Structures are given as structure tokens and as C-alpha cells.
Amino acid sequence: MPSFSDVNAVLTSAEKLLAQMSRGEKAQVVAWAASDLASAWPGIESNPGVCGGAACIARTRIPVWLLENLRREGLGEAEILRSYPTLAAQDLANAWGYVRVHPSEIELAITENQSD
């Protein structure tokens, strides 16, 4: 993860570049950023080097598919939170929202991990 000073340097450079752009060029940058952010999900991260790239609760190695599988097995949210004390209720809300939007991905991950 980049340091704060690295991120700040990138943002400063971006600000300088934006000042030099036309309105049309700026609109294109905004369109690219919006497209990139459309695939983002609050509180959920996917990193190739973490859990095989599976969607996980941010800053953890707890995959969303695992939480959904526990829910399908009948565990309630309180039980899940007791089993994973680093999680908060908001993490589960984020996970359930992700599951609603990405059902095929979650179903595939559950199926793949049950056959292991």
C-alpha cells in the first residue's frame, strides 16, 4: 500500500495536470474515474495476492463468499460476529449488499470451495 506522502504526491501531480486540461479532457477524466468507481464496493476489497483475489471484507482476509455460506448454513449475524470478532455489523451489511449485486461470483466461489 502506498504511503501517505506517495498518495499526496500523486494527487498534487494530478491537480497540476487537470489545471492544464480543457473542459472536454477533464470530462473524459471524470468519465474514466466514474467507470472505475462503478465496480468498487464500499467495505469490500479484491486483491490478487489475498485469498486468491476473492472479494473480502476490507482490511481482512475474510472472504464474502465464506460469510454468505455461513448465512446459508443458518448462522445468524450475531453468531457470525461472535465467530469473527474483528468484524462489525456494517461489514456484514456491506457483504450482503455485495452478494446481492454479484450472486454468480459468490455462488461460484462457494461451489469451488466446497469441493476442496
Secondary structure as the mmCIF struct_conf table of DSSP 4:
data_model
#
loop_
_struct_conf.conf_type_id
_struct_conf.id
_struct_conf.beg_label_comp_id
_struct_conf.beg_label_asym_id
_struct_conf.beg_label_seq_id
_struct_conf.end_label_comp_id
_struct_conf.end_label_asym_id
_struct_conf.end_label_seq_id
HELX_RH_AL_P HELX_RH_AL_P1 PHE A 4 GLN A 20
BEND BEND1 MET A 21 MET A 21
HELX_RH_AL_P HELX_RH_AL_P2 ARG A 23 ALA A 38
TURN_TY1_P TURN_TY1_P1 SER A 39 SER A 39
STRN STRN1 TRP A 41 TRP A 41
TURN_TY1_P TURN_TY1_P2 PRO A 42 GLY A 43
STRN STRN2 ILE A 44 GLU A 45
TURN_TY1_P TURN_TY1_P3 PRO A 48 GLY A 49
BEND BEND2 VAL A 50 VAL A 50
HELX_RH_3T_P HELX_RH_3T_P1 CYS A 51 GLY A 53
STRN STRN3 CYS A 56 ILE A 57
TURN_TY1_P TURN_TY1_P4 ALA A 58 ARG A 59
BEND BEND3 THR A 60 THR A 60
STRN STRN4 PRO A 63 PRO A 63
HELX_RH_AL_P HELX_RH_AL_P3 VAL A 64 ARG A 72
TURN_TY1_P TURN_TY1_P5 GLU A 73 GLY A 74
HELX_RH_AL_P HELX_RH_AL_P4 GLU A 77 SER A 83
TURN_TY1_P TURN_TY1_P6 PRO A 85 THR A 86
HELX_RH_AL_P HELX_RH_AL_P5 ALA A 89 VAL A 101
HELX_RH_AL_P HELX_RH_AL_P6 PRO A 103 GLN A 114
#
